[in-house]
Amino acid sequence: MRTSRVGHSYVRVVLALDDGGPPLADRGWDSWVRLFVPRAVGDADAGSAPLVLPRGPATGWYARWRELPEDTRADVRNETVRAVRTDPATGACEVDLDLVVHTGPDGAVTGPAGRWATAVRPGDRAGLLEQGTIIDEALGLSRSAPLDAPLVLLADEAGVPAAESTARSLPAGSRALVVLEVPHADDARATCSAADVDVRWVVRAPGEASGAAALGHLRRLVEADPSLLPADARLVAVGETGAVAGARHFALSRGLQPGRVRACPYWLLDRPGKRRSAS
Ligand SMILES: Cc1cc2nc3c(=O)[nH]c(=O)nc-3n(C[C@H](O)[C@H](O)[C@H](O)COP(=O)(O)OP(=O)(O)OC[C@H]3O[C@@H](n4cnc5c(N)ncnc54)[C@H](O)[C@@H]3O)c2cc1C
């Protein structure tokens, strides 16, 4: 286990799998996992506190996790797999996750995943449960057949890893416009893809609702150049629940077929000044 700060808002956590099982499959797209982190009693021991996991097969894990004592069982969050590296000789497998570190008005890190990511040390333990992908299956995307029409990806900071991984998974000959909204200019980074990918980073203004800046940016681009979002395009929006619904509505208003539009709600901003996670 090792971590590094990536830009202003992310901690990249590299987990070495040591359960003796098969390596994690490198599925690309928005491949995601359940991340189990120790229930911390305080920031100082957020990484090294005991890791209390549900035992047994993956099927039924949630019911068994619910039966564990609430004050000691691991916290669970959904996270995108940024990268998987498997050594073909040894089978040793490393998994990268990019976790947003959310902070409250006082600057303190809120949420178990963020507290864990900022406190974890080499040797500390976490649990991963592989889940699969959503975007490619919903939209019929392929890693070998180029897209027949442009793909537009819209994401806030929580959706950035999924949008980047989706862009990287596209084969040559595909075209994608990717609008990524982040809290800070330092969060922008390069995206590599064999496809023709145009990435636009948009920095959210303080106090602005999540997702509004990205959608506003897309609207302006499309007004100036309607060919960026033709009626046969696909659109994927990842992030805050209301924002991704707004993006879906915009896509449908431009004539996109519902089957080519995918809203992936990751978390819920239920009213200004009060946020809660949907995952
Ligand atoms: C399929 C899927 C994949 C995901 N992939 C990633 C990923 O790769 N990286 C990642 O960072 N997150 C990802 N998320 C979101 C993630 O599940 C958690 O919401 C996030 O890690 C916050 O966990 P936490 O324990 O730090 O904070 P929480 O306890 O969940 O929340 C703490 C505070 O932060 C607020 N908050 C939570 N999420 C956000 C947000 N996105 N923006 C602003 N405020 C927020 C909460 O409302 C709350 O006020 C994904 C979600 C899903 C459903």
The ligand as an SDF file (V2000), in Angstrom:
LIG
                    3D

 53 58  0  0  0  0  0  0  0  0999 V2000
  -19.5810    3.3750   -9.2190 C   0  0  0  0  0  0  0  0  0  0  0  0
  -18.9380    4.5100   -8.4150 C   0  0  0  0  0  0  0  0  0  0  0  0
  -17.6150    4.8140   -8.6060 C   0  0  0  0  0  0  0  0  0  0  0  0
  -17.0070    5.8600   -7.8830 C   0  0  0  0  0  0  0  0  0  0  0  0
  -15.6960    6.1460   -8.0990 N   0  0  0  0  0  0  0  0  0  0  0  0
  -15.0810    7.1080   -7.3650 C   0  0  0  0  0  0  0  0  0  0  0  0
  -13.6790    7.3650   -7.5130 C   0  0  0  0  0  0  0  0  0  0  0  0
  -12.9990    6.7350   -8.3040 O   0  0  0  0  0  0  0  0  0  0  0  0
  -13.1370    8.3350   -6.7330 N   0  0  0  0  0  0  0  0  0  0  0  0
  -13.8830    9.0630   -5.8320 C   0  0  0  0  0  0  0  0  0  0  0  0
  -13.3220    9.9180   -5.1560 O   0  0  0  0  0  0  0  0  0  0  0  0
  -15.1940    8.8260   -5.6620 N   0  0  0  0  0  0  0  0  0  0  0  0
  -15.8060    7.8640   -6.4020 C   0  0  0  0  0  0  0  0  0  0  0  0
  -17.1300    7.6020   -6.1990 N   0  0  0  0  0  0  0  0  0  0  0  0
  -17.8190    8.3140   -5.1060 C   0  0  0  0  0  0  0  0  0  0  0  0
  -17.4610    7.5680   -3.7880 C   0  0  0  0  0  0  0  0  0  0  0  0
  -18.2850    6.4230   -3.6460 O   0  0  0  0  0  0  0  0  0  0  0  0
  -17.5950    8.3480   -2.4890 C   0  0  0  0  0  0  0  0  0  0  0  0
  -18.7170    9.1950   -2.5610 O   0  0  0  0  0  0  0  0  0  0  0  0
  -16.3830    9.1610   -2.1740 C   0  0  0  0  0  0  0  0  0  0  0  0
  -15.2190    8.3510   -2.1640 O   0  0  0  0  0  0  0  0  0  0  0  0
  -16.5350    9.8990   -0.8440 C   0  0  0  0  0  0  0  0  0  0  0  0
  -16.3410    9.0240    0.2470 O   0  0  0  0  0  0  0  0  0  0  0  0
  -15.9380    9.6100    1.6640 P   0  0  0  0  0  0  0  0  0  0  0  0
  -16.0270    8.4590    2.6250 O   0  0  0  0  0  0  0  0  0  0  0  0
  -14.6210   10.3250    1.5770 O   0  0  0  0  0  0  0  0  0  0  0  0
  -17.0130   10.6900    1.9510 O   0  0  0  0  0  0  0  0  0  0  0  0
  -18.5510   10.5180    2.3570 P   0  0  0  0  0  0  0  0  0  0  0  0
  -18.6970   10.0470    3.7650 O   0  0  0  0  0  0  0  0  0  0  0  0
  -19.2310    9.6720    1.3110 O   0  0  0  0  0  0  0  0  0  0  0  0
  -18.9940   11.9900    2.2420 O   0  0  0  0  0  0  0  0  0  0  0  0
  -18.3600   13.0080    3.0570 C   0  0  0  0  0  0  0  0  0  0  0  0
  -18.8270   14.3580    2.6140 C   0  0  0  0  0  0  0  0  0  0  0  0
  -18.3910   14.6160    1.2700 O   0  0  0  0  0  0  0  0  0  0  0  0
  -19.5280   14.7820    0.4320 C   0  0  0  0  0  0  0  0  0  0  0  0
  -19.2580   14.1760   -0.8370 N   0  0  0  0  0  0  0  0  0  0  0  0
  -19.2760   12.8560   -1.1070 C   0  0  0  0  0  0  0  0  0  0  0  0
  -18.9680   12.6710   -2.4120 N   0  0  0  0  0  0  0  0  0  0  0  0
  -18.7800   13.8950   -2.9310 C   0  0  0  0  0  0  0  0  0  0  0  0
  -18.4140   14.3650   -4.2030 C   0  0  0  0  0  0  0  0  0  0  0  0
  -18.1960   13.5410   -5.2070 N   0  0  0  0  0  0  0  0  0  0  0  0
  -18.2480   15.7090   -4.3880 N   0  0  0  0  0  0  0  0  0  0  0  0
  -18.4400   16.5570   -3.3870 C   0  0  0  0  0  0  0  0  0  0  0  0
  -18.7930   16.1730   -2.1430 N   0  0  0  0  0  0  0  0  0  0  0  0
  -18.9550   14.8670   -1.9240 C   0  0  0  0  0  0  0  0  0  0  0  0
  -20.6450   14.0930    1.1590 C   0  0  0  0  0  0  0  0  0  0  0  0
  -21.9040   14.5470    0.7330 O   0  0  0  0  0  0  0  0  0  0  0  0
  -20.3450   14.4470    2.5870 C   0  0  0  0  0  0  0  0  0  0  0  0
  -20.7080   15.7660    2.9110 O   0  0  0  0  0  0  0  0  0  0  0  0
  -17.7570    6.5890   -6.9370 C   0  0  0  0  0  0  0  0  0  0  0  0
  -19.1180    6.2480   -6.7400 C   0  0  0  0  0  0  0  0  0  0  0  0
  -19.7040    5.2440   -7.4800 C   0  0  0  0  0  0  0  0  0  0  0  0
  -21.1580    4.9270   -7.2670 C   0  0  0  0  0  0  0  0  0  0  0  0
  1  2  1  0
  2  3  1  0
  2 52  2  0
  3  4  2  0
  4  5  1  0
  4 50  1  0
  5  6  2  0
  6  7  1  0
  6 13  1  0
  7  8  2  0
  7  9  1  0
  9 10  1  0
 10 11  2  0
 10 12  1  0
 12 13  2  0
 13 14  1  0
 14 15  1  0
 14 50  1  0
 15 16  1  0
 16 17  1  0
 16 18  1  0
 18 19  1  0
 18 20  1  0
 20 21  1  0
 20 22  1  0
 22 23  1  0
 23 24  1  0
 24 25  2  0
 24 26  1  0
 24 27  1  0
 27 28  1  0
 28 29  2  0
 28 30  1  0
 28 31  1  0
 31 32  1  0
 32 33  1  0
 33 34  1  0
 33 48  1  0
 34 35  1  0
 35 36  1  0
 35 46  1  0
 36 37  1  0
 36 45  1  0
 37 38  2  0
 38 39  1  0
 39 40  1  0
 39 45  2  0
 40 41  1  0
 40 42  2  0
 42 43  1  0
 43 44  2  0
 44 45  1  0
 46 47  1  0
 46 48  1  0
 48 49  1  0
 50 51  2  0
 51 52  1  0
 52 53  1  0
M  END
$$$$
